[in-house]
Each structure stands twice: as C-alpha cells, then as structure tokens.
Amino acid sequence: MTRKNLNEYLIYKLSDEMKSCTRMDAELFKKLDVKRGLRNEDGTGVLVGLTNIGNVVGYDRLDDGTIVPIEGRLYFRGYEVKDLVHAIMKEKRFGYEEICFLLLSGRLPDAEELQAFKDLIFDNMPLEQKTILHIIELEGDDIMNILARSVMEFYTFDENPDDVSRDNLMRQSIELISKFPTTIAYAFNMYRHSHHGRSLHIRDAQPGLSLAENFLYLLKGSDFTELDARTLDLLLILHSEHGGGNNSTFTVRVTSSTGTDTFSSIAAGIGSLKGPKHGGANLKVCDMIEFMKKDISDWTDEEEIAACCRRMLAGEAFDGSGLIYGIGHAVYTKSDPRAVLLKEMARDLAIEKGRLDELEFMERIEKVAIKTIYEVKGEGKVLCANVDFYSGFVYDCIGIPREIYTPLFAMARIVGWCAHRNEELNFEGRRIIRPAYKCITSEEKYIPLKKR
C-alpha cells in the first residue's frame, strides 16, 4: 500500500470512528436539563447576558410561562426601528450612518454631529496600499473568506491593535465600519476579473455620498438609481443589529470576553455569519423561488402554489430538505418587523425594475406557505416570513451579485458587532464567558501502548 493510500485509509478509519464517538442519546439532554443550542424546550433562547444595545421582541410571556404571539418589534438603544426607518424615509435621506452613531454612542446625533460622523466614515474608507494588493492577489471565489483574511491583515497596519481601552476600541470600530464596504467591493471586482475575465476596477470613494451610495459606486460605478441606494441603505439599517443572542454577535461577545484583539474577534464573527443557517439563508430562498417559478405554471394560482409547498414539505421537491426557506424565525411569531419594512420599499423597487409580478408571486408564496405548513404540521408555532424571504429579491433588483449577499450582511452588522464588543469589554464586573458541558463518557483505565 502506498503512503497516499495509507493516509486515505487512515482518514476513512478515523472518520468512521468519529461517527461512533460523537453519538449521544438525545433523551439525556432532557434528563440532565441541558439546553441544546442554548435553547429552552419551548424554543426560546436561554438568558445568558444583559445588554443596552438591541432588543428583539416576538412574543409576550405570561406569569405562568405561557408564550403569547405578538407582532414583532425591534429596538435599537430603546428606539423602535420602525419609527427610525419611517422618519428617515419621510425625510428622504440616508440613515445608516445615523444608526451607526446611535448604536455606538447610545444616543441620536444632532445635524452637526451627524455630518462630522459621516465625514469621519468617509475619511477612513481608503485601504492601505498593501491591503489592496493583498486583495488583488488573493485567489478563490468566497468573498467572506477574503473579508475575514483582510480583517486579520488590518491588525498588521493598526497603530495599536491589542489595546482594549475605550478610545482605541471606538477608533477601531469606526475604521472597520468604514473599510468593510471598500474591502468587499474590491474583493468582488477581483473575483469578477479573475473568474469571468471582466475589467478590474479599483475606484475611490466619492465625497458627498452616503455609505450605501459609495458602496454601489465602488462596486459598479455610477450604474445605480437613487432608489437602489436608498433601498440598500434600508437593508443596512435592518441588518445592523439584532440583539446579543444571534450566533455571530454572541461569537463576537464570547471571543471579546477573553480580551483578544478586535480583529480576531470580528474575524470569528465573520466565520459564524458565513454559515448557511445564519447569514447565507437568503441564498437558499433565492434558489427556492427560482425553482417555484419554473415548477408553477400559473403564478396567480394559489392551489398550484400550495401543491408545490406540500411537495417541498414532504421532501419531494426542490432540495429534499422538507423545508420552506424564509418562513419562520427563532424569536418573531406573527411578523418580522424587518420583513415588513423591507416589503414597503421593495414594492417601489419592483415597480421601477418592472418586476412587480415576481414580488406579488412571492407575497402569495408567503401567505400560502404559512397556511400549508399549518395544514401539514399543525399550528404548534406561529409562523411569519423572515427578512431573508425578501432580501435576496431586493439585492437582485438593485443589481447586487449573489456572491456578496452574505458579505453585505457582514457590512451592515459590523456596527452591531463592534457595539456589543465594546459593551462586553466595558461593563463593570465582566467575566470571561465560559459555560459548562457535562461529560457523559465512562472513565477508562490507561493501557500501555505495547499492550493495546
């Protein structure tokens, strides 16, 4: 047997043994009162911390523990996001920078402070020349991995990378918020050049433009409308923060609690967000909708839509998972406020792009899918469409390529990650996050190597 064949056999053997040594009786979790996934038996999250930053509200809990479904609400620093978004939309201005100021400082800025903050963001958007060359030289088609590696490279050029003082944490937060759009745009343009033979564009951010506008300019020049930019700005706001319990933010808080540097902690958050059960969910929705467009001959026929949904739930259609993607949420019950707000602007965007029939088809799917799930699985949990159900469609209308859907999520959420990291490192009496795992294997006596 060759060395290569021996290596392959050993990997196979170890893999087979891994199957048996990772097996656990699921009933033990109940018996020992272990919260799988830090989730209670009723599906709610285990309370593991306190925060002043964001609040995700999807239900009321009565004194007897009964969960009562309600319309979803999302709060940033005590302000309901619906009110923030409607005020920004009414004034027809861009709002992501204002939300960043709010999340980082705990208060809303006045006009002069907001303009100074926008200027600060713009001044920090350029990358080090060596970082630009590094992005150009990187191979691969995964922009999230390139983003994570670039964040670790920021450590190299940071003037004081390991300092966790308050002033330094705020400086690093501003720089990361500013540099994510540039990094993602450059990384995608390099990917497009190397994989599709397109021209390589390295543009500079333009003064007077919002972060959303500048990102679109960095990505594709002037080929975008005002509605494109305003809709992207809304998406950035909606994705900027979602409480401390979502997986990537919790990852940032766990790593921050060790006292590690900002860049290592944020890179860990990126790795968490990359997972298909977290940041990559809207891509699954897009693929599902494309399947349904082809499978359903009459997009207005709700019975035909229901039949398709039943086949998907039975694992007989689409990817065989038995899931209808974009329906249901860990916290929200009657509605996801982000999806509600996104639909308000998505209609104008669909009209502008001549794609209203697609949006109306998705709205029918949303209604019929929820009804069909109740019919097939019962009404044990109140379901709604989550923000991922519509975000992929909106990205596509704006002309954003699929390869950067999840990096855009990171570009929005970086401010939430930084706010939670700053909170984790600055409240009195903080401790390293170190939960316990109960070991259920039996004790073994050591056997000398020669006797095994």
C-alpha positions in Angstrom: 0.0 0.0 0.0 1.4 3.4 -1.0 1.8 6.2 1.5 -1.0 8.1 -0.1 -3.4 5.1 0.0 -2.4 4.5 3.7 -3.2 8.1 4.5 -6.6 7.9 2.8 -7.4 4.7 4.6 -6.4 6.2 8.0 -8.6 9.2 7.4 -11.5 6.9 6.4 -11.0 4.8 9.5 -10.8 7.8 11.9 -13.9 9.3 10.2 -15.8 6.0 10.8 -14.7 6.0 14.4 -15.7 9.7 14.8 -19.3 8.6 13.9 -19.5 6.3 16.9 -17.6 8.6 19.4 -19.8 11.6 18.7 -23.1 9.7 19.2 -25.2 10.8 22.2 -28.7 9.9 23.3 -30.9 12.9 22.7 -33.1 11.9 25.8 -30.1 12.7 28.0 -30.4 16.4 27.2 -33.9 16.4 28.7 -33.0 14.1 31.6 -30.0 16.2 32.6 -31.8 19.5 31.8 -29.2 20.5 29.3 -30.3 23.3 26.9 -29.3 22.2 23.4 -28.2 25.1 21.3 -28.8 27.3 24.4 -32.5 26.9 23.7 -35.3 26.1 26.1 -37.8 23.3 25.4 -40.3 25.9 24.1 -37.8 27.1 21.5 -37.0 30.4 23.3 -33.4 31.3 24.0 -31.6 30.7 27.3 -30.9 34.0 29.0 -27.1 34.4 29.2 -26.5 38.1 29.4 -27.7 41.7 29.6 -27.3 44.4 27.0 -28.3 48.1 26.4 -28.0 47.8 22.7 -30.7 45.9 20.9 -34.0 44.2 21.8 -35.7 41.6 19.6 -39.4 41.2 20.7 -41.5 38.4 19.1 -43.8 37.3 21.9 -45.1 38.1 25.4 -44.6 35.6 28.3 -47.4 35.4 30.9 -46.8 34.8 34.6 -47.5 31.1 34.2 -44.8 30.8 31.4 -47.3 30.7 28.5 -46.0 32.3 25.3 -48.4 34.7 23.6 -47.5 35.5 19.9 -47.4 39.2 19.0 -46.4 41.4 16.1 -42.7 41.6 16.1 -40.8 44.7 17.3 -37.1 45.5 17.0 -35.4 48.2 19.1 -32.0 49.9 18.8 -31.0 51.6 22.1 -34.6 51.8 23.1 -35.9 53.3 19.8 -38.2 51.1 17.8 -36.6 50.6 14.4 -39.9 51.1 12.6 -40.0 54.7 13.9 -36.4 55.3 13.0 -36.9 54.0 9.5 -40.1 55.8 8.8 -38.6 59.1 9.9 -35.6 58.6 7.6 -37.8 57.6 4.7 -40.2 60.5 5.3 -37.2 62.9 5.1 -35.9 61.1 2.0 -32.4 60.8 3.3 -29.8 58.1 4.0 -29.8 56.8 7.6 -27.3 54.0 8.1 -24.6 56.4 9.4 -27.1 57.8 11.9 -27.9 54.3 13.1 -24.2 53.6 13.5 -23.8 56.7 15.6 -26.8 55.6 17.8 -25.6 52.0 18.2 -22.0 53.1 19.1 -22.8 56.0 21.4 -26.3 55.2 22.8 -27.9 58.4 21.5 -29.0 60.1 18.3 -26.7 62.8 16.9 -27.7 66.4 16.1 -27.3 67.6 12.5 -23.7 68.9 13.0 -22.6 65.7 14.8 -24.1 63.5 12.1 -22.3 65.4 9.3 -19.0 65.2 11.2 -19.6 61.4 11.7 -20.3 61.0 8.0 -17.0 62.8 7.2 -15.2 60.5 9.7 -16.6 57.4 8.0 -15.6 58.7 4.5 -12.1 59.7 5.7 -11.5 56.1 6.9 -12.8 54.3 3.8 -9.5 54.0 1.9 -7.4 50.9 2.4 -3.7 50.6 2.9 -2.0 50.1 -0.5 -0.6 46.7 0.7 -4.1 45.6 1.7 -5.4 46.5 -1.8 -2.5 44.5 -3.4 -3.3 41.6 -1.0 -6.9 41.5 -2.0 -5.9 41.6 -5.7 -3.5 38.7 -5.2 -6.0 36.5 -3.2 -7.4 33.6 -5.1 -10.8 32.0 -4.5 -14.4 32.8 -5.0 -15.5 33.1 -1.4 -15.8 36.8 -0.6 -16.5 36.1 3.1 -13.2 34.3 3.5 -11.4 37.1 1.7 -13.1 39.6 4.1 -12.0 37.6 7.1 -8.4 37.4 6.0 -8.4 41.1 5.2 -9.7 41.9 8.7 -6.8 40.0 10.1 -4.5 41.9 7.9 -5.9 45.2 9.3 -4.2 44.1 12.6 -0.9 44.4 10.9 -1.4 48.0 9.9 -3.2 49.1 13.1 -1.3 51.5 15.2 -2.3 49.8 18.5 -4.0 46.5 17.6 -4.1 44.9 21.1 -5.2 47.9 23.1 -8.7 47.4 24.5 -9.0 50.9 26.1 -12.3 52.7 25.4 -10.7 55.3 23.0 -8.9 52.6 21.0 -12.0 50.4 20.7 -14.0 53.3 19.3 -11.3 54.2 16.8 -11.1 50.6 15.6 -14.9 50.4 15.4 -15.1 53.4 13.1 -12.3 52.1 10.9 -13.9 48.7 10.5 -17.3 50.2 9.6 -15.6 52.4 7.1 -13.4 49.8 5.5 -15.8 46.9 5.1 -17.6 48.5 2.0 -14.2 49.1 0.3 -12.9 45.6 1.1 -16.0 43.8 -0.1 -16.3 45.9 -3.3 -12.6 45.4 -4.2 -12.7 41.7 -3.4 -15.7 41.1 -5.7 -14.2 43.1 -8.5 -11.1 41.0 -8.2 -13.2 37.8 -8.2 -15.1 39.0 -11.3 -11.8 39.8 -13.1 -10.1 36.5 -12.3 -13.1 34.2 -12.8 -15.0 35.9 -15.6 -12.4 37.9 -17.4 -14.0 41.3 -16.6 -12.1 44.5 -16.3 -10.6 45.1 -12.9 -12.0 48.3 -11.3 -10.4 49.8 -8.2 -12.4 53.0 -7.6 -12.0 55.5 -4.8 -15.0 56.5 -2.5 -16.5 59.9 -3.5 -17.1 62.8 -1.1 -20.7 63.8 -0.5 -22.1 60.3 -1.0 -23.6 58.1 1.8 -22.0 54.8 2.7 -24.7 53.0 0.7 -24.1 55.1 -2.3 -20.3 54.8 -2.1 -20.6 51.0 -1.8 -22.6 50.9 -5.0 -20.1 53.3 -6.7 -17.1 51.2 -5.6 -18.9 48.1 -6.8 -20.1 49.2 -10.2 -19.5 52.9 -10.8 -22.5 55.1 -11.5 -24.8 52.3 -12.7 -27.4 52.7 -9.9 -30.5 54.7 -9.2 -31.4 56.8 -6.2 -34.0 54.2 -5.2 -31.3 51.4 -5.4 -29.1 53.3 -3.0 -32.0 54.2 -0.6 -33.2 50.6 -0.6 -29.6 49.3 0.2 -29.4 51.9 3.0 -32.6 50.5 4.4 -31.2 46.9 4.2 -28.1 48.1 6.0 -30.2 49.6 8.8 -32.3 46.5 9.2 -29.3 44.2 9.3 -27.1 46.4 11.5 -28.1 44.9 14.9 -30.3 42.1 16.2 -29.6 41.6 19.9 -26.8 39.8 21.6 -28.2 36.3 21.2 -27.8 35.9 17.4 -25.0 33.5 16.6 -22.4 35.8 15.1 -22.9 38.6 17.7 -22.7 36.0 20.5 -19.5 34.7 18.9 -18.0 38.3 19.0 -19.0 38.7 22.7 -17.6 35.3 23.6 -14.2 36.0 22.0 -14.2 39.6 23.2 -14.7 38.3 26.8 -11.2 36.7 26.6 -9.6 40.1 26.0 -8.5 39.2 22.5 -7.9 41.9 19.9 -10.7 43.5 17.9 -9.7 42.0 14.6 -9.5 38.4 15.8 -13.0 38.8 17.4 -14.5 40.3 14.3 -13.0 37.6 12.1 -14.6 35.0 14.3 -18.0 36.8 13.9 -17.5 36.7 10.1 -16.9 32.9 10.3 -20.1 32.5 12.2 -22.1 34.6 9.9 -20.9 32.7 6.9 -22.8 29.6 8.0 -25.8 28.7 5.8 -28.0 28.5 9.0 -27.2 32.2 9.7 -26.1 34.7 7.1 -26.4 32.6 4.0 -30.2 31.9 4.4 -31.3 34.4 1.7 -29.4 32.4 -1.0 -31.5 29.4 -0.2 -34.6 31.5 -0.5 -33.5 32.7 -3.9 -32.8 29.2 -5.2 -36.2 28.0 -3.9 -38.1 30.9 -5.5 -36.3 30.2 -8.8 -37.4 26.6 -8.6 -41.0 27.6 -7.8 -41.1 30.0 -10.8 -40.3 27.1 -13.1 -42.4 24.5 -11.3 -45.6 26.6 -11.0 -47.2 27.4 -14.4 -49.7 30.0 -13.1 -48.1 32.3 -10.5 -51.6 33.6 -9.5 -53.0 30.1 -8.8 -52.8 29.6 -5.0 -53.9 26.0 -5.3 -50.9 25.3 -7.5 -48.6 27.1 -5.1 -50.0 25.1 -2.2 -49.4 21.8 -4.1 -45.8 22.8 -4.7 -45.4 23.7 -1.0 -46.8 20.3 0.1 -44.3 18.5 -2.2 -41.4 20.6 -0.7 -42.6 19.8 2.9 -42.7 16.1 2.0 -39.1 16.3 0.8 -40.3 15.5 -2.8 -39.4 18.9 -4.4 -36.6 21.5 -4.5 -33.7 20.3 -2.3 -35.5 17.5 -0.5 -34.9 19.1 2.9 -38.6 19.3 3.8 -38.2 23.0 4.5 -39.7 26.1 3.0 -36.9 28.6 3.4 -37.6 32.1 4.6 -40.6 31.1 6.7 -40.4 31.1 10.5 -38.0 32.7 12.9 -36.4 31.8 16.3 -38.0 34.8 18.1 -40.6 36.5 15.9 -44.0 34.9 15.7 -46.8 37.0 14.0 -44.4 39.2 12.0 -40.7 40.0 11.4 -40.6 43.8 11.5 -37.6 43.8 9.2 -39.5 41.9 6.6 -42.5 44.3 7.0 -40.3 47.4 6.5 -38.4 45.8 3.6 -41.6 45.0 1.7 -42.7 48.6 1.9 -39.7 49.8 -0.1 -39.5 46.6 -2.2 -42.7 47.4 -3.9 -41.4 50.7 -5.3 -38.2 49.0 -6.3 -40.1 46.2 -8.1 -42.2 48.7 -10.0 -39.1 50.6 -11.1 -37.4 47.4 -12.3 -40.5 46.0 -14.0 -40.6 43.1 -11.6 -43.9 43.6 -9.7 -45.3 40.3 -10.9 -42.4 38.5 -9.1 -42.9 40.4 -5.9 -46.6 39.6 -5.9 -45.8 36.0 -6.6 -43.5 35.9 -3.5 -46.2 37.5 -1.4 -48.6 34.7 -2.5 -46.0 32.1 -1.6 -45.6 33.7 1.8 -49.3 33.6 2.5 -49.9 30.1 1.1 -46.7 28.5 2.5 -47.6 29.5 6.1 -51.2 28.1 5.7 -49.8 24.9 4.1 -47.3 24.4 6.9 -50.1 24.7 9.4 -52.2 22.1 7.5 -49.3 19.6 7.2 -47.5 20.1 10.6 -50.2 21.7 12.8 -50.3 25.1 14.4 -47.9 24.5 17.2 -45.8 27.5 16.4 -47.0 30.8 14.9 -45.0 31.5 11.7 -44.2 34.5 9.6 -41.9 35.4 6.7 -38.5 36.5 8.0 -36.3 39.2 6.4 -34.4 36.6 4.3 -37.5 35.8 2.4 -37.4 39.2 0.6 -33.8 40.4 1.0 -32.4 38.3 -1.9 -35.0 39.5 -4.3 -34.2 43.1 -3.3 -30.5 42.6 -3.7 -31.1 41.2 -7.2 -33.3 44.2 -8.1 -30.5 46.5 -7.1 -28.1 44.5 -9.3 -26.0 43.1 -6.5 -24.4 39.8 -7.3 -25.1 36.7 -5.3 -21.5 36.3 -4.3 -21.8 39.3 -1.9 -25.2 38.8 -0.4 -23.7 37.4 2.8 -20.7 39.9 2.8 -23.3 42.7 2.7 -24.9 41.2 5.8 -21.5 41.5 7.5 -21.0 45.0 6.1 -24.3 46.0 7.9 -23.8 44.0 11.1 -20.2 45.2 11.7 -21.5 48.1 13.7 -23.7 45.8 15.9 -20.7 43.5 16.4 -18.5 46.5 17.4 -21.2 47.9 19.8 -21.5 44.5 21.5 -17.8 44.0 21.7 -17.4 47.5 23.3 -20.1 46.8 25.8 -18.6 43.4 26.7 -15.3 44.9 27.4 -16.5 48.0 29.3 -19.2 47.0 31.8 -18.1 46.6 35.4 -17.7 43.1 36.8 -17.3 41.4 33.4 -16.1 37.8 33.3 -14.9 35.5 30.6 -17.8 33.6 29.0 -17.2 30.1 30.0 -20.4 27.8 30.1 -20.2 24.2 31.2 -20.5 20.9 29.3 -21.4 17.7 31.2 -19.2 14.8 30.1 -21.2 11.6 29.8 -18.5 9.1 28.8 -17.4 6.5 31.4 -13.9 6.5 33.0 -11.3 4.2 31.4 -8.0 2.8 32.7 -4.9 3.6 30.8 -3.5 0.6 28.7 0.2 0.9 27.9 1.0 1.2 24.2 2.6 -2.3 23.9 -0.5 -4.0 25.4 -3.1 -2.4 23.1 
